[in-house]
Each structure stands twice: as C-alpha cells, then as structure tokens.
Amino acid sequence: MSDNFIELHQVTTSRGLFPILSGFTLSVSRGQFLDLYGPTGCGKTTVLKVIAGLVRPAAGSVLVAGQDLSRLSAGQLRAMRRSFGFMSLEALPQDDETLENAVLLPALLAGYSLGEASRLTAQALGLCGLTPLASERLHSLSNGTRQLACLALALVHQPMLILADEPTARLDAQKTQLVMSLLGQYARQGGAVIAVSSSPLPAAGVLAIDMEKLHHA
C-alpha cells in the first residue's frame, strides 16, 4: 500500500489528435507543496483537471486518497471535489455576489451547518485580510483582491487538498508573500497543495517541477 496521497501513473490525455500528457507520472504526499511550472500548453492545468476528475485520461491511473478515480461515478466525483479547495478565478461565483456569501458557499456545499460555515467564513476572510471587504460585491474588487478571495474560497472548508491555478498572478509583493505563507502553512499542517504557474513560485519549501523538462526527459 502506497503512502502517497495522490498518484498519477502513466497518464495520457489528448485534445483531438494532439497529445497533452503522455505517460505522465506524479506522486504527492500529505504535507507537500508542489508547483508545476511552464509555458501555456505544456499540460500543467490538465494535471489539475485530471486530479479533480474533470478530465478522464485515455490511459493510465489516477488515485486520490486511495481511491481510483476511474471507478467513481459522476456523483461520487462531485462529492470528492467538495472536499477539495480550488484557488482559481473560475471558482468565483457571479460578480454581483457579496464576498462573504461567495466564501460561505464552499463550506455549505462541504456539509457544514450555517453557523459553522459562517464561523469558518469569518476565519478565512480574516486570514486573507479581507474582513473589511466582506459586504463588497465581487465586481467591485480589484484583481489582486479577487485573487485573495480565491484563496479564501479554497481554504474556508478545511479541504484535504488545494489545487491552485497561478496563485500569485496579479499580486504585488506583499500579497504574494501572504498567499505563499498561507498555502505553505496549510501544507505544513498536513494538507497537500498542487499549484501550476508560468514560472517557479517564489517561496522556500515548494517542490518546483519544470513541466517541459519532465516531458522531454
């Protein structure tokens, strides 16, 4: 029995006739912060989608917390994703939603009561420095603040895994440090973080993997 929390073995995916991942293998343990970096088109975002069960590989296997994703139904995959944290602009709800309600939603979907979800929401907003903006509408937030909102959404329900798409994009140095500190703390406390970025993330303790070199190894 493997100690790895996530295992991708010889995963192959394609878009039409064009291969994206070819025999891709990756292992991630709890407590690990992994950064897959490289230019657009190198397959890094596809790795996140494969782990989330949003892309089914043509070949190979994907195990998350000991579960073979190919054996799960669509409903079981949706339930599994509710235990993940997604740090991505795509995870934000409609722009006319308030920041507080946007962050509350993942906690409710994860099964917390309204009272507990509200407590976790206040905690996540506080960690991300967003408490004064809780009643603001998402459309009124700056790009950098929206990125911090994505982090709050990813953290709020105490997920078993965080998948982060370009977590430091559009951030100044201070906000970048905050994001990397919170993601690093989450990993050190026993979670797992898999991030994708165009260049290596600026923090110690992150295992950076060059996707282009990996493909051409």
N, C-alpha and C positions, 0 to 999 in steps of 0.2 A: 504494500500500500504506500503510495507516494505521500510525502509531506507537503507537496506543492499545493497551493490554494487554487491556482489556475494553471492549466496545462493545455497548450495547443501543440499538436503533434502532426507534422507533415500536412499542414492545412493548405489547400489550393482553392483559390477563388478566381473568377474572371468576370469581366464585363463584356458580354458578347463574345467575340473571338479573342479579346485581349486579356491576357493573364494579369492579375493584380498581385496575388500572393501565390507562390509556387513552392510547395514543400516547406512551408513556414513552421518553425518550431519555437516555442517560447514557454518558459516556466516562471511563475511568480509565486512567492511565498507571502504569508501574512507578515506585516511589518515592513514590507518592501515598497519603495517609491521608485517606479520605473518610468523613464522618459524615452519614448520612441521618437527620434527626430529625423528630419529630412525634408526635401522639397515636396511640393504638391505632386501627387501622382505616384508616390513611392509605396503606397499601401498602408500607411500608418493609421489613417482613420478607419480603413477597412478592418484592421485588427480590433479596434474598439467595437465595431458593429458585430463582428464575429463573436466576441466575448459576450456581448449583450444579447446575442441570439437574434439580431436583426438581419444578419446575413448568414445563410446556411452554406457552408463550404461544399464544393463539389467533391472533395476528397479530404481525408484526414479526420482527426477527432478533436473535440473541444470539451474539456472538463472544467467545471466551476464548482468549488466546494464539494468535489467528489461526484458531481452529477454530470453525466454525459448529455450534453445539450441535444444531441440528435435523437435521444429517447424521450424528450419532453414534448408535451402537446403545446399548442399555441397559448392556451390558458395558463399552463404551468410556466412557460417562458415569461408571460406578462407578470405573473406573481413574483418570479425571481427578480425581474427588473425593478420591482418596487422596493427591493432590498438593496439596490444599487444607488449610488449618488452620481448624477450626471452634471458635470460642470461644462455647460455648453450654452451658447445663446439660443440654440434650438429648444432648450428645456424651459425657457421662459414662456409664461402664458401670454395672453393678449395684452397689448400695450396699455389698455385702459384699466387694467387690474392694478390694485394697490400693491406696493412692495410687500407689505405684511401678509396679505392674502396669498400672494404668489409663493412666498416661502412656506406658508402654512400648508399648502396643498400636498406636497410630498409626504409630510408627516401624517396627514389624514389618510392618504392612499396606502401608507405603510401599516395602517391599522391602529394608530394611536387615538385615544379619546380626544375630544375637542379641547378639554382642559390641559391634557398633557401635550398635545400638539401646539397649543398656544404657548406653553412654557418653553418648549423646545424652539419655537419660532423666535421668541424673545431672546433666548440664549444665542441662537445662530446670528441674529441681527447684531447683537452686542459684540460677538467675536469678530464680525466683519466690519465693525464700525459704522453700522447702518441704522442704528436705533433712531436717530433724529429724523430719518427719511421714511420711517415705517408707513406713514399715511400717504406718501407721494405715489403718483401714478407712474408706472414703468416708462411711459413715453416721455416723461419729464426728466428722466435720469440721464446723466452723462454716460458716454461709452465706458469710461473707467468704472463708474458706479454700477452700471449694468453687469459688468464683469464680476464685481464683488457680490452682486445679487445672485449670480450664477453659483458662486461658491457657497453662499448661504443656503441655496436650494439643495446643493449637493451634500451639505453637512447636516441639515436640520433633523433628519430622521435616523441619525446614527447608523449609517449604512455599513454593510460588510465590505464594500468595495466602492472606490470612486474612480470613474472614468472621466478624464479631463481633456477637453479639446482646446489646445492653445490657451492654457490657463493664465498666462501673463500678457497676452495680446492686449493692446490699447491701454496698458497700465504705465503710470510713472514709476520711478524707482521706489518710492515709499509704499505704494500699493502692491508692487511686485514683491517686495520683501514680506508684506503682510500675508499675501496669498501663499507664498512658498513656505512661510513659517507655519501657517495653519495646516497646509497639506502635509508638511513634514511631521508635525505633531500628531496628526491623525494616524499616519503610518507608524510612528513610534509607539502608539498606544495599541497596536495590533491590527490596524486596518491594512488595506492594500490600496495603493494608488498607481494607476497606469495613465500617464499623460502622453499626449502627442503634441509636437511642436516643430516649427520650421528650423529652429536652431536649439542647441542644448540649453536646458533650463538653468538659470543662474543660482544654484544652491548646492551646498555640500550635502552629502548623504543621498543623492539621487543617482541611480544607476542609469546612465545615458547609453542608448544603443542607436548607432547610425544605421538607419534602415537601408540606405543604399549599399553600404559595405556588407551588410548582412545578406542582401540579395545577390551580391556579386562574389561572396566568399567561396 
